[in-house]
Amino acid sequence: MDWFVPPWRHRSRVKTTAMGVAAPIADAIVESTNVLLTRLAEQGFVGTHPARTRADECLLECVLFEWFLRDLALSYSFGRETTSIRAALAGRVLVNLQRSGLPPHSFEDFDRRHRERFAEYTFSTGLSASLQPLGALAWRRISGSDQPSERMTMLLAVRASAELAGYRSVS
């Protein structure tokens, strides 16, 4: 008499690569950046800052903000694989930005800007229990000015809070 062997025992273990993890995260960054740009437009950003919204800098800053939010989730979810996933993700984000039609000169200091923004955003998340300092900093970077906007700060802080709460419920 043969013992019953469940079919799931015959499956080989599938190993996910860093690129396999980075690809859907990069796609999520593109989608969430588009949502963020739509929300900013709904709040009147396009009307009050038309030149900035057409500038490549605005898109880059929105991407960096959305990428930072996903990076926070990465640091909690993947342990020792985080470094390799971050490297693969950086490559994917850069490729997606190039595909979006940004001119090559936009990427000249992209690595430096990425490191600086992440350091600034990380510092701002530790300033208080709320994400308002992060929202205020992100607004200054996205708008390209030091003009405060409580409405936009709250929009970005609430967005960050919702994104991070979503990651906490998954992990």
C-alpha positions in Angstrom: 0.0 0.0 0.0 1.3 3.4 -1.0 1.1 6.4 1.3 -0.8 9.4 0.0 1.5 12.3 -0.9 -0.3 15.6 -1.3 0.3 17.3 -4.6 1.7 20.5 -3.0 4.6 18.4 -1.7 5.8 17.7 -5.3 6.2 21.4 -6.2 9.6 22.7 -6.3 10.4 25.7 -4.2 10.3 28.9 -6.2 13.0 31.4 -5.3 12.1 35.0 -6.0 14.9 37.2 -7.3 15.6 40.8 -6.3 14.5 41.9 -9.7 11.3 39.8 -9.4 10.5 41.8 -6.2 11.6 45.1 -7.6 9.5 45.0 -10.8 6.1 45.2 -9.2 7.3 47.7 -6.7 8.5 49.9 -9.5 5.2 49.6 -11.2 3.4 50.5 -8.0 5.6 53.6 -7.8 4.6 54.6 -11.3 0.9 54.1 -10.5 1.0 56.0 -7.2 3.0 58.8 -8.8 0.2 59.2 -11.3 -2.4 59.2 -8.5 -0.3 61.8 -6.6 -0.1 64.1 -9.7 -3.9 63.7 -10.1 -4.5 64.6 -6.5 -2.2 67.6 -6.7 -4.1 68.8 -9.8 -7.4 68.3 -8.0 -6.1 70.6 -5.2 -5.3 73.3 -7.7 -1.5 72.8 -8.0 -1.6 73.0 -11.8 -3.5 76.3 -11.7 -1.3 78.0 -9.1 2.1 76.6 -10.3 1.7 75.9 -14.1 5.4 76.2 -14.9 6.4 73.8 -12.1 3.9 71.2 -13.0 5.2 71.0 -16.5 8.8 70.8 -15.3 10.7 67.5 -15.1 11.7 68.4 -11.5 8.2 68.1 -10.3 7.8 64.6 -11.7 11.1 63.5 -10.3 10.3 64.8 -6.9 6.9 63.1 -6.9 8.6 59.8 -7.9 11.2 60.2 -5.1 8.4 60.8 -2.5 6.4 57.8 -3.6 9.6 55.7 -3.8 10.5 56.7 -0.3 7.2 55.4 1.0 7.8 52.0 -0.6 11.3 52.0 0.7 10.1 52.2 4.2 8.0 49.1 3.6 11.0 47.4 2.1 13.1 47.9 5.2 10.5 46.2 7.3 9.6 43.3 5.0 12.7 41.8 3.4 15.4 41.6 6.0 18.8 40.8 4.6 17.6 40.9 1.0 16.6 44.5 1.3 19.9 45.8 -0.1 19.8 43.8 -3.3 16.1 44.6 -3.8 16.9 48.3 -3.3 19.6 48.2 -6.0 17.3 46.4 -8.4 14.5 48.8 -7.7 16.8 51.8 -8.3 17.5 50.5 -11.7 13.9 49.8 -12.5 12.8 53.3 -11.4 15.5 54.9 -13.5 14.4 52.8 -16.6 10.7 53.8 -16.0 11.7 57.5 -15.8 13.7 57.2 -19.0 10.7 55.5 -20.7 8.5 58.3 -19.5 10.3 60.6 -21.9 12.4 62.7 -19.5 15.4 64.1 -21.2 18.8 62.6 -20.4 20.1 65.7 -18.6 17.4 65.1 -15.9 19.3 62.0 -14.7 22.8 63.6 -14.3 22.6 63.9 -10.5 19.8 61.4 -9.9 21.7 59.1 -7.6 22.8 62.0 -5.4 19.3 63.5 -5.3 17.8 60.1 -4.5 20.2 59.7 -1.5 19.7 63.2 -0.3 15.9 63.0 -0.5 15.7 59.7 1.3 18.0 61.1 4.1 15.9 64.2 4.4 12.6 62.3 4.4 14.0 59.7 6.9 15.0 62.5 9.2 11.6 64.3 8.9 9.7 61.1 9.8 11.5 61.1 13.1 10.7 64.7 14.0 7.3 63.9 15.5 4.7 61.3 15.9 2.7 62.6 12.9 3.8 62.6 9.3 3.2 66.4 8.9 7.0 67.2 8.8 7.3 64.7 6.0 4.4 66.2 4.1 5.7 69.7 4.5 9.2 68.7 3.3 7.7 66.7 0.4 5.6 69.7 -0.5 8.6 72.0 -0.6 10.4 69.6 -2.8 7.5 69.0 -5.2 6.5 72.6 -5.4 10.0 73.9 -5.7 9.5 76.7 -3.3 9.6 77.4 0.4 6.0 78.7 0.5 4.2 76.6 3.0 0.8 75.2 2.2 -1.1 73.6 5.0 -3.6 72.0 2.6 -0.8 70.4 0.5 1.2 69.4 3.5 -1.9 67.6 4.9 -2.6 66.0 1.5 0.9 64.5 1.4 1.0 63.6 5.1 -2.4 61.8 4.8 -1.2 60.1 1.7 2.0 58.9 3.4 0.0 57.7 6.4 -2.5 55.8 4.3 0.3 54.1 2.3 2.2 53.1 5.4 -0.9 51.8 7.1 -1.6 49.7 4.1 1.9 48.1 4.4 1.4 47.5 8.1 -1.8 45.6 7.4 -0.1 43.4 4.8 3.0 42.5 6.8 
